[in-house]
Amino acid sequence: LKSGIPVNEIIYMLYEGEADKRRKEQLLTIYNSLEGGDTLTKSLIESGAFHVHLTDMISIGERTGNSDKVFLALSEFYNGKKDTKATLKSAFTYPIIIAVMLLIVLFVLLSQVLPIFNETFKNLGLSMSPFATSMMNLGVGITKYFLIILAVILAVFVIGFLIYANDKMRVKLSDFFENVFSGSSISKKFATYNFASSLQLVLSSGIDM
């Protein structure tokens, strides 16, 4: 924008350089809308690929003539959010990996090791404790229905991937979880962070409060 290149030309350059088919279609929608005389805000809304927070800020920038400052502030804002998400992702990744490994070890213990101990005890005329027997039966049951359980887990992963790949569905799911956990202390802290970040974004854009 600072170089004086029209927005529609910038969008078209992004369109030509985009390899992802879905993103390419969204950029083409924005470009065609701009070519039709619509504002950038309306074009972005019609593409359905952007959060209302971003389009509202761009709309303010267009109305006040501070679009370049708004885009610079938005860039810093979303880079900050990206770093925060990356930090949270790495913080949760290792505990999840450890939990999965523990579940695998527990599954092997219940379905393979305990039955061997049970046979050994039987040969000696002994029996395992009721708790150990219950755990062994659980492991045998999991083994028996392993394919069904695996199919359910894979189905959940596939559905999650499809939701993540769809921008609108991902935003709706994010809003849903925000509403569900809106009363939690963590959610309140994130809400405070988002409010402060948004206010800082408005002020850094040169907009008079």
DASUL-V299768 format. One record per residue. N is the residue number from 1. PSI is psi in degrees with one decimal (NA if undefined). OMEGA is omega in degrees with one decimal (NA if undefined). D_LAST is the distance of its C-alpha to the last C-alpha in Angstrom with 2 decimals. Layout:
BEGIN
n/psi/omega/d_last
N/PSI/OMEGA/D_LAST
N/PSI/OMEGA/D_LAST
END
This chain:
BEGIN
n/psi/omega/d_last
1/-39.3/180.0/23.88
2/-27.2/-179.0/23.99
3/-7.7/178.3/27.74
4/7.5/178.3/27.38
5/130.5/178.6/29.17
6/147.3/-176.5/28.35
7/-40.5/-178.2/26.73
8/-33.8/177.6/29.85
9/-36.7/177.0/32.08
10/-44.7/179.7/30.10
11/-39.8/-179.0/30.43
12/-36.3/176.9/34.12
13/-39.9/176.1/34.73
14/-38.5/178.9/33.26
15/-44.9/-178.5/35.50
16/-30.1/-177.6/38.56
17/-3.9/-177.7/38.02
18/131.3/-179.8/37.34
19/-29.6/-178.3/40.42
20/127.9/-174.4/39.32
21/-41.8/-177.8/40.49
22/-43.9/177.6/37.79
23/-37.9/-179.8/34.94
24/-41.4/178.8/36.80
25/-39.4/179.1/36.92
26/-42.1/178.2/33.19
27/-37.0/178.1/32.49
28/-38.4/177.1/35.04
29/-43.7/179.1/33.37
30/-43.4/-178.9/30.04
31/-46.9/-179.7/31.99
32/-37.6/178.6/33.97
33/-42.3/177.6/30.93
34/-41.0/178.4/29.33
35/-27.1/178.4/32.72
36/-0.5/176.1/32.81
37/3.1/179.8/29.78
38/158.2/175.8/27.12
39/164.6/178.9/23.62
40/-39.8/179.7/23.05
41/-49.3/-179.5/20.98
42/-37.4/179.9/23.89
43/-40.8/179.0/26.42
44/-39.5/179.0/25.01
45/-41.2/-179.0/24.94
46/-28.9/179.4/28.52
47/-24.8/179.1/29.73
48/15.8/-174.5/28.90
49/-1.8/-172.4/28.50
50/147.2/-179.7/24.79
51/150.4/-177.7/22.67
52/-30.3/178.2/20.19
53/-43.2/-179.1/17.39
54/-46.4/-177.8/18.25
55/-33.4/177.6/18.69
56/-42.6/179.5/15.40
57/-40.5/178.3/13.58
58/-37.6/177.2/16.04
59/-41.8/177.7/15.49
60/-42.3/179.2/11.77
61/-39.3/179.2/13.19
62/-39.1/-177.9/15.94
63/-30.7/-176.6/14.04
64/-6.3/-179.0/11.86
65/19.9/-179.4/14.89
66/36.5/-175.2/13.68
67/-40.8/-178.9/16.26
68/-40.8/179.0/18.01
69/-37.6/179.4/15.12
70/-44.5/-179.9/14.30
71/-37.6/177.6/18.04
72/-43.9/179.8/18.43
73/-38.9/177.2/15.80
74/-39.9/179.0/17.45
75/-45.4/179.0/20.77
76/-39.1/-179.1/20.05
77/-48.6/-177.1/18.65
78/-27.4/172.7/21.75
79/-37.9/176.4/24.07
80/-41.8/178.3/22.99
81/-36.9/178.2/23.68
82/-42.5/179.4/26.94
83/-39.3/179.4/28.02
84/-43.5/178.7/27.32
85/-39.5/179.4/29.37
86/-38.8/178.3/32.10
87/-44.5/178.9/32.33
88/-39.5/-179.5/32.63
89/-44.6/179.7/35.12
90/-32.2/179.5/37.30
91/-32.0/-179.3/37.17
92/-20.8/-173.7/38.50
93/-49.9/-175.3/40.92
94/-43.5/175.5/43.54
95/-36.3/179.2/43.89
96/-42.1/178.6/44.30
97/-44.6/179.4/46.95
98/-41.3/179.8/48.79
99/-41.3/178.8/48.68
100/-42.9/178.9/50.13
101/-40.8/178.1/52.85
102/-38.9/178.3/53.74
103/-39.7/178.4/54.04
104/-45.4/178.9/56.34
105/-42.3/179.4/58.49
106/-40.2/179.2/58.64
107/-44.3/178.7/59.65
108/-41.0/179.9/62.43
109/-44.6/-177.1/63.59
110/-40.4/-172.5/63.80
111/-22.3/-175.8/65.30
112/-45.4/-173.6/67.57
113/-48.7/-177.5/68.37
114/-40.6/175.9/68.90
115/-34.7/177.8/71.40
116/-43.7/176.2/73.45
117/-39.2/-179.9/73.49
118/-43.3/178.2/74.46
119/-39.6/178.7/77.43
120/-44.2/178.5/78.47
121/-39.3/179.2/78.43
122/-41.3/179.6/80.46
123/-26.9/179.4/83.08
124/1.5/-179.1/83.39
125/21.3/-179.7/83.71
126/176.5/177.4/80.36
127/151.3/178.6/77.10
128/164.9/178.4/73.43
129/157.0/179.0/71.43
130/-37.8/-179.7/69.93
131/-45.8/179.7/66.40
132/-38.7/178.1/67.40
133/-41.5/178.5/69.21
134/-41.9/178.7/66.15
135/-39.5/178.9/63.99
136/-42.5/178.4/66.66
137/-36.1/176.9/66.79
138/-45.5/178.8/63.02
139/-41.4/178.1/63.31
140/-39.8/178.7/66.17
141/-40.9/177.6/64.20
142/-42.5/178.7/61.20
143/-40.9/-178.3/63.65
144/-40.0/-177.9/65.28
145/27.3/-175.3/62.05
146/-44.7/-178.0/60.41
147/-39.1/179.0/60.08
148/-44.9/179.2/58.43
149/-42.5/178.8/55.96
150/-40.0/179.1/55.27
151/-40.1/178.5/54.73
152/-44.7/179.4/52.19
153/-44.5/178.6/50.27
154/-39.3/178.9/50.34
155/-41.0/178.1/49.19
156/-43.0/178.9/46.17
157/-41.2/-179.8/45.33
158/-45.2/178.7/45.78
159/-42.4/178.3/43.56
160/-40.1/179.0/40.87
161/-42.2/179.9/41.16
162/-38.7/178.2/40.94
163/-42.9/-179.2/37.80
164/-34.0/-178.4/36.24
165/-18.3/-179.6/37.30
166/116.7/-175.5/35.66
167/-46.1/-177.1/31.89
168/-43.6/-179.8/31.40
169/-36.8/179.8/33.75
170/-40.8/178.0/32.14
171/-43.1/179.4/28.68
172/-41.2/179.2/30.38
173/-39.7/177.5/32.33
174/-43.7/177.8/29.34
175/-37.3/179.8/27.58
176/-47.8/-179.8/30.91
177/-33.5/176.9/31.26
178/-39.7/178.3/27.72
179/-40.2/-178.3/28.65
180/-43.1/-175.9/32.05
181/22.7/-176.5/30.91
182/-24.0/-177.8/27.63
183/-7.0/-177.0/29.24
184/156.3/-178.7/30.48
185/-38.6/179.1/29.23
186/-43.0/179.9/28.79
187/-38.9/179.3/26.70
188/-38.2/178.0/24.45
189/-40.2/177.4/24.05
190/-38.6/178.7/23.22
191/-41.3/177.9/20.67
192/-41.8/178.5/19.01
193/-44.7/-179.3/19.26
194/-39.8/179.2/17.78
195/-47.4/-179.8/14.76
196/-39.8/179.7/14.21
197/-41.3/179.5/15.00
198/-40.8/179.1/12.66
199/-41.5/177.2/9.64
200/-36.6/179.2/11.19
201/-43.5/179.6/11.72
202/-46.0/-178.0/8.23
203/-41.2/-179.3/7.50
204/-15.6/178.0/11.05
205/-2.7/-179.9/10.78
206/17.4/-178.2/9.16
207/130.6/-179.1/6.26
208/120.6/178.4/3.81
209/NA/NA/0.00
END
